[in-house]
Amino acid sequence: MFLKGIKDKFKQKSGLKFIKQELEKPGYVSTRGKGIRSLGCIVDLDKFDTSDVFYQFLDDFSLRPNAVKIIGYKSYYDKNSPYSTPIFSNKDLGWNGEIQNSYALEFLNREYDLLVNYYDDNNLLLNLMSVRTKARIKVGFGSVGPAYNDLILNTPISDFKTFKQELKKYLSVFKEI
């Protein structure tokens, strides 16, 4: 038990080191043109448990049915319990910032036009997912910081309707939709 605690602490330190190195590198350069055709959402399900509302982006941005991918984070989850959203947790942290979860790896292997970081805490695994996701535009909350997001919206995490309205407004200003 004691050795597991030390091992987890070193994994977290190596994850933080990986994030720091990734943030010092130049950002991801997409070969995609303007417009939102694919959207990824990283959601903190400990604070916002209705992840199905993100499918509203399909209608708002006139996307194809499979264009929205959602992955949720829970600090602890039971692998035997059914969840409607693919989940990753603290148990999935590996060495050097690796995430050892098949759902997370599938999410990371895609390229997105827009990544919605729907979490408002500086959490190691959520930040790792955000840094490792290939996206042209990243949107999130101000409490996380500008290092992880290109567009910061200062709305409460519980008010998805306002977040969605503000996002739509700014994307139309940038001529993305």
ROSEDREN-380187 format. One line per field, with one value per residue: x, y, z of N, C-alpha, C in turn. Coordinates in nm, 4 decimals, padded with zeros to 6 digits. Each point is the difference from the previous one (the first is absolute). Layout:
BEGIN
n_xx = (X ...);
n_yy = (Y ...);
n_zz = (Z ...);
ca_xx = (X ...);
ca_yy = (Y ...);
ca_zz = (Z ...);
c_xx = (X ...);
c_yy = (Y ...);
c_zz = (Z ...);
END
This chain:
BEGIN
n_xx = (00.0824 00.1029 00.0457 -00.1278 -00.0023 00.1177 -00.0390 -00.1185 00.0730 00.0842 -00.1098 -00.0503 00.1149 00.0031 -00.1277 00.0286 00.1058 -00.0780 -00.0964 00.0926 00.0533 -00.1211 -00.0195 00.1244 -00.0516 00.0241 -00.1122 -00.1048 00.0529 -00.1225 -00.0255 -00.0953 -00.0972 -00.0506 -00.0747 -00.1121 00.0772 00.0898 -00.0570 00.0938 -00.0494 00.0759 -00.0731 -00.0017 -00.0219 00.1030 00.0114 00.0033 -00.1057 -00.0440 00.0785 -00.1228 00.0059 00.1188 -00.0931 -00.0351 00.1313 -00.0527 -00.1061 00.0668 00.0860 -00.1164 00.0260 00.0827 -00.0786 00.1048 -00.0284 -00.0831 00.1187 -00.0502 00.0858 -00.0315 00.0210 00.0328 00.0098 -00.1148 00.0157 -00.1111 00.0974 -00.0652 -00.0018 -00.1226 00.0701 -00.0788 00.0940 00.0924 00.0599 00.0757 00.0989 00.0231 -00.0727 -00.0381 00.0585 00.0805 00.1134 00.0688 -00.1069 00.0264 -00.1032 -00.0276 -00.0760 -00.0669 -00.0952 00.0890 00.0615 -00.1208 -00.0324 00.1171 -00.0389 -00.1007 -00.0284 -00.0056 -00.1084 -00.0793 00.0741 -00.1017 00.0773 -00.0965 00.0984 -00.0124 00.0550 00.1116 -00.0479 00.0917 -00.0922 -00.0836 00.1001 00.0349 -00.1270 -00.0119 00.1139 -00.0393 -00.1142 -00.0110 00.0026 -00.0748 -00.1144 00.0499 -00.1135 00.0063 00.0199 -00.0177 -00.0658 -00.0070 -00.0202 00.0683 00.0765 -00.1203 -00.0349 -00.0503 -00.1194 -00.0084 -00.0954 -00.0342 -00.0487 -00.1057 00.0658 -00.0837 00.0372 -00.0364 -00.1227 00.0455 00.0657 -00.1046 -00.0761 00.0833 00.0109 -00.1291 -00.0148 00.0947 -00.0518 -00.1153 00.0505 00.0521 -00.1261 -00.0209 -00.1123);
n_yy = (-00.1193 -00.0014 -00.1089 -00.0377 00.0526 -00.0540 -00.1144 00.0173 00.0325 -00.0989 -00.0739 00.0588 -00.0176 -00.1231 -00.0080 00.0611 -00.0789 -00.1005 00.0422 00.0210 -00.1161 -00.0515 00.0692 -00.0421 -00.1095 00.0231 00.0703 -00.0784 -00.0311 00.0404 -00.1032 00.0001 00.0249 00.1200 00.0161 -00.0258 -00.1073 00.0132 -00.0563 00.0273 -00.0742 00.0669 -00.0855 00.0868 -00.1303 00.0352 00.0991 -00.0626 -00.0595 00.1042 -00.0967 -00.0487 00.1088 -00.0586 -00.0923 00.1019 -00.0144 -00.1215 00.0416 00.0473 -00.0963 -00.0607 -00.0843 -00.0889 -00.1063 -00.0402 00.1268 -00.0320 00.0125 -00.0731 00.0481 -00.0790 00.0831 -00.1034 00.0617 -00.0627 -00.1125 -00.0705 -00.0763 -00.0569 00.1276 -00.0013 00.0621 00.1039 00.0588 -00.0116 -00.0727 00.0948 -00.0483 00.0323 -00.1118 00.0785 00.0648 00.0099 -00.0543 00.1094 00.0212 -00.1270 -00.0170 -00.0866 00.0528 -00.1049 00.0449 00.0298 -00.1142 -00.0536 00.0706 -00.0342 -00.1105 00.0752 00.0688 00.1094 00.0580 -00.0519 00.0367 -00.0535 00.0770 -00.0855 00.0647 00.0230 -00.1200 00.0388 -00.0956 -00.0788 -00.0923 00.0916 00.0583 -00.1223 -00.0292 00.1178 -00.0172 -00.1246 00.0686 -00.0525 00.1317 00.0531 -00.0102 00.0519 -00.0389 00.0883 -00.0247 00.1216 -00.0760 -00.0599 00.1078 00.1018 -00.0707 -00.0302 00.1278 -00.0013 -00.0453 00.1022 -00.0779 00.1143 -00.1224 -00.0146 -00.0978 00.0402 00.1108 -00.1185 00.0442 00.0700 -00.1072 -00.0721 00.0918 00.0110 -00.1312 -00.0121 00.0953 -00.0508 -00.1176 00.0640 00.0626 -00.1181 00.0019 -00.0683 00.0661);
n_zz = (00.0000 00.0813 -00.0629 00.0043 00.1225 00.0217 -00.0534 00.0616 00.1059 -00.0291 -00.0180 00.1091 00.0616 -00.0526 00.0397 00.1138 00.0044 -00.0398 00.0824 00.0914 -00.0381 00.0019 00.1106 00.0162 -00.0560 -00.1294 -00.0101 00.0061 -00.1162 -00.0228 -00.0777 00.0913 -00.0843 -00.0254 00.1062 00.0643 -00.0186 00.0981 00.1045 00.0873 00.0979 00.0855 00.0717 00.1006 00.0004 00.0766 -00.0888 -00.1161 00.0545 -00.0684 -00.0397 00.0054 00.0771 -00.0037 -00.0094 00.0776 00.0094 -00.0126 00.0677 00.1049 -00.0276 -00.0148 00.0990 -00.0543 00.0020 -00.0663 -00.0166 00.0981 00.0624 00.0975 00.0879 00.1004 00.0998 00.0729 00.1171 00.0163 -00.0643 -00.0006 -00.0431 00.0997 00.0377 -00.0499 -00.0922 -00.0231 00.0721 -00.0957 00.0940 00.0568 00.0768 00.1262 00.0011 -00.0994 00.1005 -00.1071 -00.0340 00.0230 00.0744 00.0022 -00.0792 00.0953 -00.0954 -00.0406 00.0811 00.0944 -00.0243 -00.0063 00.1072 00.0511 -00.0590 00.0347 -00.1088 00.0750 -00.0485 00.0935 00.1040 00.0665 00.0763 00.0282 00.0569 00.1301 00.0151 00.0575 -00.0761 00.0515 00.0208 00.0448 00.0652 00.0404 00.0185 00.0585 00.0652 00.0209 00.0120 -00.1229 00.0230 -00.0953 00.0672 00.1123 00.0577 00.0991 00.1277 00.0507 00.0865 -00.1173 -00.0715 -00.0500 00.0780 00.0448 -00.0068 -00.1227 00.0328 00.0851 00.0504 00.0564 -00.0053 00.0791 00.0569 00.0921 -00.0652 -00.0489 00.0221 00.1029 00.0420 -00.0347 00.0575 00.1016 00.0035 -00.0209 00.0909 00.0766 -00.0204 00.0114 00.1055 00.0365 -00.0438 00.1096 00.0293);
ca_xx = (-00.0824 00.0896 00.0723 -00.0947 -00.0118 00.1224 -00.0058 -00.0981 00.0570 00.0985 -00.0740 -00.0529 00.1125 00.0407 -00.1073 00.0173 00.1198 -00.0402 -00.0826 00.0881 00.0760 -00.0918 -00.0414 00.1140 00.0114 -00.1000 -00.1314 -00.0375 -00.0386 -00.0939 -00.0034 -00.1400 -00.0415 -00.0984 -00.1277 -00.0076 -00.0540 00.0118 00.0042 00.0306 -00.0344 00.0550 -00.0956 00.0192 -00.1289 -00.0168 -00.0663 -00.1051 -00.0267 -00.0891 00.0842 -00.0800 -00.0346 00.1000 -00.0501 -00.0722 00.0895 -00.0299 -00.0988 00.0460 00.1069 -00.0374 00.1014 -00.0443 -00.0334 00.1155 00.1041 00.0259 00.0543 00.0021 00.0638 -00.0221 00.0959 -00.0471 00.1166 -00.0054 -00.1152 -00.0011 00.0028 -00.1130 -00.1238 -00.0222 -00.0054 -00.0397 00.1131 00.1284 00.0550 00.1360 00.0131 00.1372 00.0644 00.0483 00.1239 00.1211 00.1255 00.0316 -00.1184 -00.0780 -00.1317 -00.0197 -00.1428 -00.0305 -00.0899 00.0790 00.0906 -00.0823 -00.0315 00.1227 00.0463 -00.0744 00.0299 -00.1235 00.0014 -00.0294 00.0048 -00.0640 00.0516 -00.1075 00.0397 00.0481 00.1068 00.1296 00.0134 00.1085 -00.0457 -00.0751 00.0978 00.0729 -00.0858 -00.0097 00.1294 00.0293 -00.1015 00.0314 -00.1157 00.0326 -00.0449 -00.0338 -00.0852 -00.0204 -00.0297 00.1112 00.0662 00.1012 00.1133 00.0158 00.0950 -00.0730 -00.1133 00.0166 -00.1128 -00.0421 -00.1336 -00.0211 -00.1369 00.0004 00.0022 -00.1348 -00.0883 00.0413 -00.0708 00.0754 00.1279 -00.0275 -00.0322 00.1235 00.0864 -00.0559 00.0218 00.1408 00.0353 -00.0524 00.0870 00.1224 -00.0434 00.0189 -00.1310);
ca_yy = (00.1193 00.1146 00.0132 00.0463 00.1448 00.0620 -00.0176 00.0960 00.1346 00.0155 00.0096 00.1364 00.0903 -00.0175 00.0596 00.1454 00.0308 -00.0151 00.1164 00.1168 -00.0123 00.0170 00.1398 00.0779 -00.0238 00.0735 -00.0634 -00.0894 00.0698 -00.0835 00.0154 00.0191 00.1366 00.0595 -00.0693 -00.1045 -00.1242 -00.1015 00.0638 -00.0869 00.0580 -00.0618 00.0450 -00.0417 -00.0557 00.0189 00.1288 00.0204 -00.1402 -00.0189 00.0168 -00.0136 00.1312 00.0386 -00.0397 00.1146 00.0639 -00.0552 00.0887 00.1390 00.0209 -00.0782 -00.1042 -00.1369 -00.0677 -00.0548 00.1035 00.0388 -00.1057 00.0448 -00.0873 00.0534 -00.0281 -00.0173 -00.0252 -00.1434 -00.0675 -00.1445 -00.0461 -00.0886 00.0789 00.0542 00.1441 00.0311 00.0707 -00.0625 00.0591 -00.0265 00.0455 00.0109 -00.1307 -00.0187 00.0749 -00.0808 00.0740 00.1026 00.0602 -00.0961 -00.0331 -00.1413 -00.0260 -00.0177 00.1071 00.1228 -00.0138 00.0148 00.1429 00.0731 -00.0345 00.0771 00.1429 00.0761 00.1419 00.0711 -00.0781 00.0673 -00.0447 00.0367 -00.0202 00.1265 -00.0235 -00.0404 -00.1406 -00.0558 -00.0832 00.0825 00.0820 -00.0905 -00.0280 00.1220 00.0243 -00.1051 -00.0036 00.0788 00.0826 00.1301 00.1007 -00.0555 00.0920 -00.0440 00.0971 00.0839 -00.0510 -00.0982 00.0790 00.0156 -00.0956 -00.1164 00.0415 00.1147 00.0877 -00.0186 00.0511 00.0098 -00.0319 -00.1073 -00.1338 -00.0569 00.0666 -00.0411 00.0787 00.1238 -00.0395 -00.0317 00.1254 00.0780 -00.0705 00.0212 00.1408 00.0232 -00.0751 00.0726 00.1170 -00.0494 -00.0561 -00.1448 -00.0615);
ca_zz = (00.0000 00.0103 -00.1263 -00.1011 00.0192 -00.0531 -00.1454 -00.0521 00.0130 -00.1078 -00.1258 -00.0092 -00.0276 -00.1398 -00.0798 00.0052 -00.0797 -00.1393 -00.0348 -00.0083 -00.1248 -00.1127 -00.0067 -00.0490 -00.1438 -00.0785 -00.0008 -00.1100 -00.1232 -00.0732 -00.1453 -00.0339 -00.0289 00.0918 00.0125 00.1022 -00.0540 00.1048 00.1306 00.1124 00.1307 00.1202 00.1004 00.1384 00.0414 00.1433 00.0199 -00.1003 -00.0313 -00.1152 -00.1182 -00.1223 -00.0542 -00.1000 -00.1316 -00.0554 -00.0961 -00.1329 -00.0636 00.0020 -00.0985 -00.1190 -00.0131 -00.0264 00.1262 00.0713 00.0057 00.1387 00.0855 00.1390 00.0980 00.1335 00.1070 00.1374 00.0843 00.0260 -00.0592 00.0014 -00.1384 -00.0247 -00.0079 -00.1346 -00.0179 -00.1369 -00.0600 00.0312 00.1213 00.0467 00.1387 00.0518 -00.0105 -00.1362 -00.0200 -00.0110 00.0101 -00.1001 -00.0585 -00.0785 00.0520 -00.0287 -00.0067 -00.1430 -00.0439 -00.0103 -00.1142 -00.1204 -00.0078 -00.0337 -00.1344 -00.0993 -00.0118 00.0142 -00.0326 00.1244 00.1228 00.1123 00.1298 00.0920 00.1390 00.0546 00.0976 -00.0543 00.0311 -00.0800 -00.1117 -00.0942 -00.0721 -00.0901 -00.1150 -00.0801 -00.0659 -00.0972 -00.1053 -00.1193 -00.0341 -00.0576 00.0967 00.1306 00.0754 00.1372 00.1047 00.0422 00.1196 -00.0416 -00.0462 -00.1448 -00.0567 -00.0508 -00.0820 -00.0896 00.0281 00.1384 00.0280 00.1444 00.0375 00.1003 -00.0603 00.0086 -00.0963 -00.1335 -00.1007 -00.0203 -00.0611 -00.1405 -00.0693 -00.0118 -00.0944 -00.1335 -00.0334 -00.0324 -00.1208 -00.1159 -00.0159 -00.0653 -00.1279 00.0024 -00.0280);
c_xx = (00.0866 00.0731 -00.0914 -00.0173 00.1203 -00.0002 -00.0968 00.0536 00.1023 -00.0675 -00.0554 00.1119 00.0445 -00.1063 00.0099 00.1198 -00.0334 -00.0822 00.0873 00.0797 -00.0894 -00.0422 00.1126 00.0210 -00.0973 -00.1304 -00.0228 -00.0453 -00.0850 00.0102 -00.1425 -00.0279 -00.0984 -00.1287 00.0078 -00.0690 00.0096 00.0254 00.0278 -00.0308 00.0641 -00.0800 00.0370 -00.1351 -00.0187 -00.0770 -00.1181 -00.0363 -00.0941 00.0768 -00.0783 -00.0359 00.0993 -00.0401 -00.0870 00.0867 -00.0241 -00.0950 00.0521 00.1032 -00.0247 00.1054 -00.0643 -00.0221 00.1208 00.1126 00.0347 00.0461 00.0145 00.0744 -00.0116 00.1076 -00.0757 00.1220 00.0068 -00.1221 00.0199 -00.0080 -00.1172 -00.1321 -00.0170 -00.0075 -00.0380 00.1123 00.1279 00.0699 00.1494 00.0125 00.1465 00.0755 00.0672 00.1282 00.1181 00.1233 00.0153 -00.1230 -00.0822 -00.1326 -00.0318 -00.1474 -00.0372 -00.0928 00.0774 00.0933 -00.0752 -00.0346 00.1223 00.0489 -00.0737 00.0482 -00.1326 00.0194 -00.0183 00.0060 -00.0610 00.0520 -00.1007 00.0344 00.0600 00.1025 00.1285 00.0273 00.1018 -00.0517 -00.0799 00.0945 00.0823 -00.0818 -00.0081 00.1282 00.0235 -00.1007 00.0397 -00.1258 00.0471 -00.0336 -00.0373 -00.0730 -00.0198 -00.0281 00.1265 00.0756 00.1082 00.1241 00.0153 00.0987 -00.0715 -00.1111 00.0360 -00.1077 -00.0495 -00.1360 -00.0201 -00.1475 00.0064 -00.0051 -00.1392 -00.0964 00.0451 -00.0637 00.0760 00.1343 -00.0185 -00.0302 00.1260 00.0949 -00.0473 00.0257 00.1452 00.0436 -00.0551 00.0817 00.1289 -00.0274 00.0319 -00.1312 -00.0837);
c_yy = (00.1253 00.0244 00.0488 00.1515 00.0738 -00.0070 00.1014 00.1423 00.0257 00.0079 00.1405 00.0993 -00.0122 00.0566 00.1517 00.0446 -00.0079 00.1206 00.1232 -00.0017 00.0248 00.1463 00.0907 -00.0169 00.0897 -00.0782 -00.0874 00.0839 -00.0955 00.0269 00.0236 00.1473 00.0515 -00.0809 -00.1108 -00.1212 -00.1141 00.0695 -00.1047 00.0722 -00.0829 00.0574 -00.0555 -00.0476 00.0022 00.1287 00.0224 -00.1370 -00.0239 00.0259 -00.0100 00.1351 00.0446 -00.0428 00.1092 00.0748 -00.0519 00.0918 00.1436 00.0295 -00.0763 -00.1069 -00.1343 -00.0720 -00.0533 00.1023 00.0423 -00.1223 00.0562 -00.1036 00.0671 -00.0426 -00.0161 -00.0328 -00.1477 -00.0565 -00.1501 -00.0487 -00.0902 00.0740 00.0556 00.1524 00.0260 00.0688 -00.0778 00.0777 -00.0322 00.0576 00.0066 -00.1317 -00.0207 00.0767 -00.0951 00.0880 00.0985 00.0548 -00.0927 -00.0253 -00.1410 -00.0367 -00.0069 00.1090 00.1304 -00.0067 00.0136 00.1475 00.0791 -00.0283 00.0742 00.1447 00.0757 00.1433 00.0824 -00.0978 00.0842 -00.0635 00.0431 -00.0449 00.1300 -00.0164 -00.0340 -00.1426 -00.0609 -00.0793 00.0793 00.0874 -00.0846 -00.0307 00.1218 00.0249 -00.1006 -00.0077 00.0918 00.0754 00.1350 00.1129 -00.0722 00.1068 -00.0548 00.1154 00.0727 -00.0535 -00.1029 00.0711 00.0007 -00.0985 -00.1175 00.0365 00.1195 00.1044 -00.0322 00.0665 -00.0014 -00.0131 -00.1061 -00.1369 -00.0624 00.0586 -00.0297 00.0854 00.1296 -00.0293 -00.0226 00.1267 00.0838 -00.0634 00.0232 00.1433 00.0235 -00.0771 00.0670 00.1283 -00.0404 -00.0626 -00.1508 -00.0735 00.0968);
c_zz = (00.0000 -00.1323 -00.1126 00.0093 -00.0555 -00.1527 -00.0628 00.0058 -00.1111 -00.1373 -00.0191 -00.0308 -00.1450 -00.0939 -00.0038 -00.0829 -00.1494 -00.0455 -00.0182 -00.1302 -00.1215 -00.0163 -00.0494 -00.1504 -00.0754 -00.0044 -00.1222 -00.1193 -00.0828 -00.1495 -00.0484 -00.0252 00.1040 00.0001 00.1030 -00.0610 00.1004 00.1328 00.1065 00.1298 00.1105 00.1159 00.1376 00.0533 00.1512 00.0284 -00.0940 -00.0558 -00.1177 -00.1293 -00.1308 -00.0621 -00.1072 -00.1410 -00.0628 -00.1011 -00.1420 -00.0753 -00.0113 -00.1083 -00.1293 -00.0309 -00.0342 00.1338 00.0787 00.0177 00.1421 00.0783 00.1405 00.0831 00.1357 00.0972 00.1313 00.0838 00.0396 -00.0712 00.0051 -00.1438 -00.0346 -00.0099 -00.1405 00.0019 -00.1455 -00.0766 00.0297 00.1126 00.0121 00.1399 00.0390 -00.0101 -00.1363 -00.0305 -00.0024 00.0149 -00.1148 -00.0716 -00.0869 00.0694 -00.0459 00.0088 -00.1476 -00.0525 -00.0215 -00.1205 -00.1319 -00.0221 -00.0474 -00.1422 -00.1107 -00.0024 -00.0011 -00.0485 00.1270 00.1164 00.1100 00.1282 00.1059 00.1421 00.0503 00.1123 -00.0733 00.0458 -00.0953 -00.1198 -00.1027 -00.0821 -00.0967 -00.1252 -00.0916 -00.0787 -00.1116 -00.1145 -00.1147 -00.0419 -00.0511 00.0968 00.1292 00.0803 00.1403 00.0932 00.0445 00.1192 -00.0335 -00.0525 -00.1497 -00.0632 -00.0662 -00.0980 -00.0867 00.0261 00.1403 00.0193 00.1514 00.0329 00.1092 -00.0683 00.0004 -00.1036 -00.1429 -00.1086 -00.0309 -00.0655 -00.1495 -00.0813 -00.0229 -00.1018 -00.1427 -00.0471 -00.0435 -00.1243 -00.1252 -00.0244 -00.0727 -00.1351 -00.0098 -00.0271 -00.0818);
END
